[in-house]
Amino acid sequence: MLRFEIRIQDLDARHPGVTAGVALSFREAAEVCFARHHSPPTDLKVERGKEITATAEWQTPDARTKHAWANEIDTTEAGAYCVALAALELTDDLVAVRRAETHTGADYYVAKKGTSAGDLEDAFRLEVSGIDEGNQTSVKTRLRQKLDQTARGRSSLPAIAAVVAFSPPQVAIADATPK
């Protein structure tokens, strides 16, 4: 059986649009989110046209880290960035090349490895959302909302939306319909 891995560690080493500090912050948030419901490692259902199961290796956060990430909304959002970027890297071989500007309807620009942050011609906008607890229906509903949000964004680049739920652990990724 094929084994897939969601690599939440060291995003900065693979994603030029993510610095070491941001990558560490996102990873800490993801680990706090996972720890609310699971013990490491955690298998996630990843849906991107087809469904695969991928394992996330992570460390159980200590009390200090949990206290630093006590705001559930902020933590879930940051953790979702981490898991969504790692999942899109796995499914599409896309990496974050830079943070998206306000009003673009997205959080990041993603592109094939080796793409320059200054050359967004072949990039995609990526909109990410996180849910602490959600069933498949709530994930699909949020995914539709995020796809709609990308359609309203001020950008002509194609868009992708990703929704991460930490319980049960799943990631849903879909392409937005062009304007």
N, C-alpha and C positions, 0 to 999 in steps of 0.2 A: 504494500500500500504506500502511495506517495505521502510523504510528510512535508507539510509546509510550515514555515515559521514567520510569525509577525515579529520583526526585529525592532523593538521599541528603544533599544539602547543605541547610543552614539548616532542619532539621526544626523548630527552635524557632519559626520564623516562621509555621509552619502548624499545629503541634501544641502547644496550650496546656499540655499535661502534660509537656512536655520543655523544660528551660531551655537557654539558650545554651551553657553549659558541658557539659551532658549531650549536647546535639546534636553539639558539636564532638568530644567523646570518642567517641561512637558512630560518627561519620563517619570519624575516624582509624582506629578498629578495623576498620571495613568496608573501608577502603582497604588496610590491611595484609593483610586476608584475601584481597581480590581480587588483590593484588600477589604473593601466594604462587603464583598459578597463571596470571595474565593480565596483559595490558597494557591501559591505558585506550583507548577505552571498552570496556565489556563488555556483551554481550547476555545476558539472563537469560530462561529459560523460566519463566513465571508461570502456575500452574494454580490457577484458582478457579472450578470448574465447567466452564469452558472454558479453553483454553490460549492465551496470547498471548506474544509476545516483546517485551521492553522493554529499553531500553538504559540502563545506568548510566554516567554521566560521572563520572570520579573522577581524582584526582591521584596519581601514583606517590609513595609515602611516602619520605622521606629516611631515612638510617641512624638518626638520633636517634629518629624516630618508631617505626621498626621495633624498636629496642632498648627503647623505653618500653612496647611491646606485645609483648614476647617470650614472655609466657605464652599458649600457643596456646589453651587452654581459655577463659580470660577474654576473650581477643581475639575468638574465634569467637562467644562469647555476645553480647558488646557489638556486634560487627559485624552479627550476626543481628537484634538489636533495630532497628538502623538500617534495614536492608534490608526487614525485615518491616513496619515502620511505613510506609515509603515505598510498599511494594507494596500494602498494604491501603488506603492513601490513593488509589492508582491504581485498584484494582479496585472498591472499595466506597464511596469518598469518606468514609472514616472516619479520624479523627485521634485521637491519644492525648490524653485529657483529664486523666488523672492515673495515677500508679503504683498498682498494686493492693497491697492489704495481704497479709501472710503468711497462708497457709492458704486463700486464695481459689481456688487452682488456676490462677492466672493471673499475668501480669507487669504488664499495663496494663489500664486501662479505656479503651475507644475508643468514640467516638460521632460523629454527624454534626457537621460544622463548625458552630460557634456554640453548641454545648452547653456549659453551665457544669460545672465540676468538682464542684460541689455538687449537681448534678441528674443523678444516674445512672440515673433511671427508664428511659430509653431507651438506655442504654449497653450495651455488650457487654464481657465479659472477654476479653482476648487473652493467650494463652499462646504464647510464642516459644521455638524451639529452633534451634540452629545446628550444622551439620556442616561440617567443613573439606572433606572429600572424601567423596562418597557417590553411589551410583547411584540410579536411580529407586526400586528396591526398598527401599533403606535409608531414603530420604526418606519413602516411604509408611509403612514400619514405624514410624519415629519420629513421624510425624503421628498414627498410631493411638494410640501411647503418650501423646502430648500431649492428644489428645481424651479419653482415659481419665482423665488427670490432672485435666482441667477438671471432669469428672463427679464426682470425689471432693472438689472444692473446696467450701469453706463459703461459698456464695453462691447466691442464686436467680437471678442474672442469666444470660442466655444467654451462651454462650462460642464463641469462634473460636480455632482453633489455626493457627499458621504455622510451617513448617520451612524454613529457608534453608540451602542447600548452596552452597558457594563453588566447588566443582569436582566435576562440571560445574555451572555457575552456574544455579541454579533455586530457585524458591520454590513451595511447595505450601501452600494455604490451604483450610481446611474448617470448616464449622460443627459444633459439638458437638451431639449429640442431647440434647434437654432431659431433665432428671431425671424 
